[in-house]
Amino acid sequence: MFFAPRVTATPLPADSALHGHMKRGDFLDCYSVSSTTSPRAAAEIITAFPGWAQILVRLRGLITTPFGLSQDGPDAADKLGPFPVESETGTELIAGFNDRHLDFRVSVRSEDGVVSLATWVHTHNMGGRLYLAAIMPFHVLIARDALARVARAPATPPHPA
């Protein structure tokens, strides 16, 4: 019998590099699941969106293109999906970028048999606040599904930093 992995809302670990981005009023959420998958491998699973999420991403592109929002993220030597990798250690990978309407980063941590996915967003204007409110229900579904996929994947060894 198949049991869905238990994905839970958790606080961002105190030593996460994502704390360095935090400003008053910013959005932050964090979900965790049992897994020994490395941060890089987990991030690769997370950014390999399933078909239903790819449809939502394409729809987002159609809606936001007239507003000049980035569709593929900025150029970078190291990217996971559209997200440039900002930093990587043996326990945490931070990816994301700044756009006209908001700045965002995701943290993928793997430590002590737990993989966590945290999302930080700092909005710049009303457009950013409206965008964040509009995508929030989808963000939660995608984040929780992503971690469930991580939990079902075979464990990987840590990636050297």
C-alpha positions as CSV (number, residue, x, y, z in Angstrom):
1,M,0.0,0.0,0.0
2,F,1.3,3.5,-0.9
3,F,1.4,6.1,1.8
4,A,2.0,9.8,1.0
5,P,5.1,11.2,2.7
6,R,4.3,13.5,5.6
7,V,5.2,17.1,4.6
8,T,4.9,19.6,7.5
9,A,5.1,23.3,7.9
10,T,8.2,24.1,10.0
11,P,10.2,27.1,11.1
12,L,13.2,28.0,9.0
13,P,16.3,26.6,10.7
14,A,18.1,29.2,12.7
15,D,21.4,28.8,10.8
16,S,19.8,29.1,7.3
17,A,21.5,31.6,5.0
18,L,18.1,32.7,4.0
19,H,17.8,34.7,7.3
20,G,20.3,37.1,5.8
21,H,17.7,38.3,3.3
22,M,14.9,38.9,5.7
23,K,13.4,42.3,6.1
24,R,10.4,43.4,8.1
25,G,7.1,42.5,6.4
26,D,8.7,39.9,4.1
27,F,7.0,36.6,3.3
28,L,8.6,33.4,4.5
29,D,7.4,29.8,4.6
30,C,9.1,26.5,5.2
31,Y,8.1,22.9,4.7
32,S,10.0,19.8,5.7
33,V,9.9,16.1,5.0
34,S,11.9,13.0,6.1
35,S,14.7,12.4,3.5
36,T,18.4,12.0,3.3
37,T,18.6,13.4,-0.2
38,S,21.3,16.0,-0.7
39,P,20.4,19.7,-1.2
40,R,21.4,19.8,-4.9
41,A,19.6,16.5,-5.7
42,A,16.5,17.7,-3.8
43,A,16.6,21.0,-5.6
44,E,16.8,19.2,-9.0
45,I,13.7,17.2,-8.0
46,I,11.9,20.3,-6.8
47,T,12.5,22.2,-10.0
48,A,11.5,19.3,-12.2
49,F,7.8,20.4,-12.1
50,P,5.2,17.7,-12.8
51,G,2.8,18.3,-15.8
52,W,0.1,20.1,-13.8
53,A,2.6,22.5,-12.3
54,Q,4.2,23.1,-15.7
55,I,0.8,24.1,-17.0
56,L,0.5,26.6,-14.1
57,V,4.0,28.0,-14.9
58,R,3.1,28.4,-18.6
59,L,-0.2,30.2,-17.6
60,R,1.9,32.5,-15.3
61,G,4.1,33.3,-18.2
62,L,1.1,34.2,-20.4
63,I,-0.4,36.4,-17.8
64,T,2.8,38.2,-16.7
65,T,4.6,38.7,-20.0
66,P,2.8,41.9,-20.8
67,F,4.1,43.3,-17.5
68,G,7.7,42.7,-18.4
69,L,8.3,40.1,-15.7
70,S,11.2,37.6,-16.1
71,Q,10.1,34.2,-17.5
72,D,13.4,32.3,-17.5
73,G,15.3,34.2,-14.8
74,P,18.6,35.9,-15.4
75,D,21.6,34.3,-17.1
76,A,23.9,32.4,-14.7
77,A,26.6,29.8,-14.8
78,D,24.7,27.6,-12.4
79,K,20.9,27.4,-12.6
80,L,18.2,25.0,-11.4
81,G,15.3,25.5,-13.7
82,P,15.0,29.2,-14.1
83,F,16.6,29.9,-10.7
84,P,20.3,31.0,-10.5
85,V,22.1,29.3,-7.6
86,E,23.3,32.0,-5.2
87,S,25.1,29.8,-2.7
88,E,25.7,26.2,-1.9
89,T,27.1,24.3,1.1
90,G,26.9,20.7,2.1
91,T,23.6,21.3,3.9
92,E,21.9,24.2,2.0
93,L,21.4,25.5,-1.5
94,I,20.0,29.0,-2.1
95,A,18.6,30.0,-5.5
96,G,16.5,32.8,-6.8
97,F,16.7,36.3,-8.2
98,N,15.4,39.9,-8.0
99,D,12.7,41.0,-10.4
100,R,10.9,44.3,-10.9
101,H,8.0,43.4,-8.7
102,L,9.7,41.3,-6.0
103,D,12.9,39.5,-4.9
104,F,12.7,35.9,-4.0
105,R,15.0,33.1,-2.9
106,V,14.4,29.4,-2.1
107,S,16.4,27.4,0.4
108,V,16.8,23.7,0.1
109,R,18.3,22.2,3.2
110,S,19.2,18.6,4.0
111,E,20.3,17.9,7.5
112,D,19.8,15.0,10.0
113,G,17.4,13.1,7.7
114,V,15.2,16.1,7.0
115,V,14.9,18.0,3.7
116,S,13.4,21.5,4.1
117,L,12.2,23.9,1.3
118,A,11.8,27.5,2.4
119,T,10.7,30.4,0.2
120,W,11.4,34.1,1.0
121,V,9.8,36.9,-0.9
122,H,10.3,40.7,-0.5
123,T,7.8,42.7,-2.6
124,H,8.7,46.0,-4.1
125,N,5.3,47.5,-5.0
126,M,1.6,46.8,-5.3
127,G,2.2,44.6,-8.3
128,G,4.5,42.4,-6.2
129,R,1.9,42.2,-3.4
130,L,-0.9,41.3,-5.8
131,Y,1.3,38.7,-7.6
132,L,2.2,37.1,-4.3
133,A,-1.4,37.0,-3.2
134,A,-2.5,35.5,-6.5
135,I,0.1,32.7,-6.6
136,M,0.0,31.8,-2.9
137,P,-2.5,28.9,-3.1
138,F,-0.5,27.4,-6.0
139,H,2.8,28.0,-4.3
140,V,1.7,25.9,-1.3
141,L,0.5,23.1,-3.5
142,I,3.7,23.1,-5.6
143,A,6.0,23.3,-2.5
144,R,4.2,20.5,-0.7
145,D,4.1,18.3,-3.8
146,A,7.8,19.0,-4.5
147,L,8.8,17.8,-1.0
148,A,6.6,14.7,-1.3
149,R,8.5,13.8,-4.6
150,V,11.8,14.4,-2.8
151,A,10.7,12.0,0.0
152,R,9.8,9.3,-2.6
153,A,13.1,9.6,-4.5
154,P,16.1,7.4,-3.7
155,A,18.5,9.1,-1.2
156,T,21.6,10.7,-2.7
157,P,25.0,11.4,-1.1
158,P,25.9,14.9,-0.1
159,H,27.2,17.2,-2.9
160,P,30.6,18.7,-2.1
161,A,30.3,22.5,-1.5
